[in-house]
């Protein structure tokens, strides 16, 4: 896997990834103890939560600072980021990209989750974790954007995706921008069957529907059909 985007884009995305991994880690602890935090009515164990341990893991998106939940009896073994793991697996990175991308079904994302967790946990737990993290990604995908961006860039991430039970290489296109204040932001990630003008029109229509009215400069790196789509959707760009 090769993330071709620059460090600034990676940094903009790391907080989103951290939120997803943190939710999954907390749900794993719920599963170990048999009850969720503060839900003492369902507590049937003498074991309990015992704070967190800070841990930094490397990924193709940059370094991610996590807080790994601990239990008093030291029975808990984290799965999504294992105890001595210092680098995210390519399977997990593929799941993260697919989770935040528009163009994959919940079923495809569930297939990624099943591959990561394998036989370590019950299907019910995988469903619970997926149900926790999907809303975070959906909220990010549909969040309102600024009315104007001076510059937007486009880049691609090649990753392995589980599509209908088959592993195949796909390109996820990242649209990122520089705001008027000079901050860098990822506007969205899209996966398409073919990078046609119609595909790019869909991407730009989504940006417009989320509040973007004007783009000044678009750096598109000669992508087929994208220039025509920009002229049609944002004629002043």
Secondary structure, DSSP 4 states (H G I P E B T S, - for coil): -EE-S-HHHHHHHHHHHHHHHHHHHHHHHHHHHTS-TT-GGG---S--EEEEEEEEEEETTEEEEEEEEEETTS----SSS-TT--B--HHHHHHHHHHHEET--HHHHHHHHHHHHTTSS-HHHHHHHHHHHHHHHHHHHH----SEEEEEEEEEEEEEEEETTEEEEEEEEEEEEE-TTS-EEEEEEEE-SS--HHHHHHHHHHHHHTT--EEEEEE-TT-TTHHHHHHHH-TT-
